[in-house]
Amino acid sequence: MNPGSDTPRRAPRVLTIAGSDSSGGAGIEADLKVVTSYGVYGMTAITALTAQNTHGVNEVHVVPAEFLAKEIAACVEDVGVDIVKTGE
């Protein structure tokens, strides 16, 4: 609850804009782990897909800018965004 109110507190909405790490150690996957640990609502806009593991990156597929813009717009228009996180 919000202090002094009968209205339940809404979790902050975080949009992370980053690449995907298929091994789960960085990028979108790591960001979502952190966001979840803080109890906030996490959303993603993926900038690149990677084929990688703990030893290195084998290949990168960059998401076209037009599609990235649509990912961001979909989150903003529907759920709304309180915080944007990019990069490291």
C-alpha positions as CSV (number, residue, x, y, z in Angstrom):
1,M,0.0,0.0,0.0
2,N,1.0,3.6,-0.5
3,P,1.6,5.3,2.8
4,G,-1.7,7.1,3.9
5,S,-3.6,5.5,1.0
6,D,-5.8,2.5,0.3
7,T,-4.3,2.2,-3.1
8,P,-1.9,-0.7,-3.6
9,R,1.7,0.3,-4.5
10,R,2.5,-0.5,-8.2
11,A,5.9,-1.9,-8.9
12,P,8.2,0.4,-10.9
13,R,8.2,-0.5,-14.6
14,V,11.7,-0.9,-16.0
15,L,12.6,-1.1,-19.7
16,T,16.0,-2.5,-20.4
17,I,17.5,-1.9,-23.9
18,A,20.4,-4.2,-24.6
19,G,21.7,-7.2,-26.5
20,S,20.8,-10.8,-25.6
21,D,23.5,-13.1,-24.2
22,S,22.5,-16.7,-25.0
23,S,24.6,-18.0,-22.0
24,G,22.7,-15.8,-19.6
25,G,25.6,-14.0,-18.0
26,A,25.1,-10.5,-19.5
27,G,22.8,-8.3,-21.5
28,I,19.0,-8.6,-21.3
29,E,19.2,-11.9,-19.4
30,A,21.4,-10.5,-16.6
31,D,19.3,-7.3,-16.5
32,L,16.1,-9.2,-16.0
33,K,17.7,-11.2,-13.2
34,V,18.6,-8.0,-11.4
35,V,15.2,-6.3,-12.0
36,T,13.4,-9.4,-10.7
37,S,15.5,-9.5,-7.6
38,Y,14.3,-6.0,-6.8
39,G,10.7,-6.9,-7.3
40,V,10.1,-4.5,-10.2
41,Y,8.3,-5.1,-13.5
42,G,10.8,-5.8,-16.2
43,M,10.4,-5.3,-20.0
44,T,13.0,-5.6,-22.8
45,A,13.9,-4.2,-26.1
46,I,16.6,-6.4,-27.7
47,T,19.3,-4.7,-29.8
48,A,21.2,-7.8,-30.8
49,L,21.1,-11.5,-30.6
50,T,24.3,-13.3,-29.8
51,A,25.5,-16.9,-30.1
52,Q,27.8,-17.0,-27.2
53,N,28.9,-18.9,-24.1
54,T,31.2,-18.2,-21.2
55,H,34.3,-18.5,-23.5
56,G,33.3,-15.9,-26.0
57,V,30.9,-14.5,-28.7
58,N,30.6,-16.7,-31.8
59,E,28.3,-14.5,-33.8
60,V,26.1,-11.4,-33.5
61,H,22.8,-10.6,-35.3
62,V,21.9,-6.9,-35.0
63,V,18.2,-6.1,-34.7
64,P,17.1,-3.5,-37.3
65,A,16.6,-0.1,-35.8
66,E,13.0,0.1,-37.1
67,F,12.2,-3.1,-35.2
68,L,13.9,-1.9,-32.1
69,A,11.8,1.3,-32.2
70,K,8.6,-0.9,-32.4
71,E,9.8,-3.0,-29.4
72,I,10.2,0.2,-27.3
73,A,6.9,1.7,-28.5
74,A,5.0,-1.5,-27.7
75,C,6.1,-1.3,-24.1
76,V,5.5,2.4,-23.7
77,E,2.1,2.3,-25.3
78,D,0.8,-0.6,-23.3
79,V,2.4,-1.1,-19.9
80,G,4.2,2.3,-19.6
81,V,7.8,2.9,-18.5
82,D,9.1,4.5,-15.3
83,I,12.8,3.7,-15.8
84,V,15.0,2.9,-18.9
85,K,18.2,1.0,-18.5
86,T,20.8,0.8,-21.3
87,G,24.3,-0.6,-21.5
88,E,26.2,-1.7,-18.5
